[in-house]
Amino acid sequence: MFRTVSLTVLGLTAVLMVVGAYFTFTAVQGNYGLFQRIQIEAEADRLELQLAALREEKERMEILTRRLSDEFLDLDLLDERARNVLGYKRPDELVLP
């Protein structure tokens, strides 16, 4: 009626449970686990947004550079940049600080 369980079966069961718990913990918390993957995906999204902003800035700078190039000279932009960088103004203008 009563069945005796050997110590080797209990020991093997305990070892297998510990190994399973370790692999489960590592799969969730480890260097390549689920939490790390979530953090990496969040950082990738943040970097994608930063890349988009930098591309827009680059495009804006390319347009400004083209407008000041020898092939296409925008006199209004040249006048604005000269006033801004060199501090030029016309005698009939007022400069507000």
C-alpha positions in Angstrom: 0.0 0.0 0.0 2.7 2.5 0.9 5.4 3.0 -1.7 8.8 4.1 -0.7 10.6 6.7 -2.9 14.3 6.4 -3.1 16.6 9.3 -2.3 18.0 9.3 -5.9 14.5 10.0 -7.4 14.0 12.9 -4.9 17.4 14.2 -5.5 17.0 14.0 -9.3 13.6 15.8 -9.1 15.1 18.5 -6.9 18.0 19.0 -9.3 15.8 19.2 -12.3 13.5 21.7 -10.6 16.5 23.9 -9.6 17.9 23.7 -13.2 14.4 24.6 -14.6 14.1 27.5 -12.2 17.5 28.8 -13.2 16.8 28.7 -16.9 13.4 30.3 -16.4 15.0 33.1 -14.4 17.8 33.6 -17.0 15.3 33.7 -19.8 13.5 36.6 -18.1 16.2 38.5 -16.2 19.4 37.5 -18.0 21.6 39.5 -20.4 19.6 38.2 -23.4 16.3 37.8 -21.5 12.9 39.4 -22.0 13.5 42.5 -19.9 16.7 43.2 -21.7 14.9 42.8 -25.0 12.3 45.3 -24.0 14.9 47.8 -23.0 16.8 47.4 -26.3 13.6 47.9 -28.3 12.8 51.0 -26.3 16.3 52.4 -26.9 15.9 51.5 -30.6 12.7 53.5 -30.8 14.3 56.4 -29.1 17.3 56.3 -31.5 15.0 56.1 -34.5 13.3 59.3 -33.4 16.7 60.9 -32.9 17.8 59.7 -36.3 14.7 61.3 -37.9 15.4 64.6 -36.2 19.0 64.5 -37.4 17.9 63.8 -40.9 15.5 66.7 -40.9 18.4 68.9 -39.5 20.7 67.6 -42.2 18.1 68.3 -44.9 17.6 71.9 -43.6 21.4 72.5 -43.6 21.7 71.2 -47.1 19.0 73.6 -48.3 20.7 76.5 -46.6 24.1 75.5 -48.0 22.6 75.2 -51.5 21.0 78.6 -51.1 24.4 80.1 -50.3 26.3 78.3 -53.0 27.7 79.8 -56.2 25.1 78.1 -58.4 22.2 79.5 -56.5 22.7 82.6 -54.4 19.8 83.8 -52.3 20.5 87.4 -51.6 17.9 87.6 -48.8 19.6 84.7 -47.0 23.0 86.2 -47.6 21.9 89.5 -46.2 20.3 87.8 -43.2 23.4 85.8 -42.4 25.8 88.8 -42.8 23.6 90.8 -40.4 23.4 88.0 -37.9 27.1 87.0 -38.0 28.8 90.3 -38.6 26.3 92.5 -36.8 25.6 94.7 -39.8 22.5 96.9 -39.9 21.2 99.7 -42.1 21.3 103.3 -40.8 17.4 103.4 -40.8 17.0 100.2 -38.8 16.5 99.9 -35.0 18.0 96.9 -33.2 16.2 95.6 -30.2 18.3 93.7 -27.6 
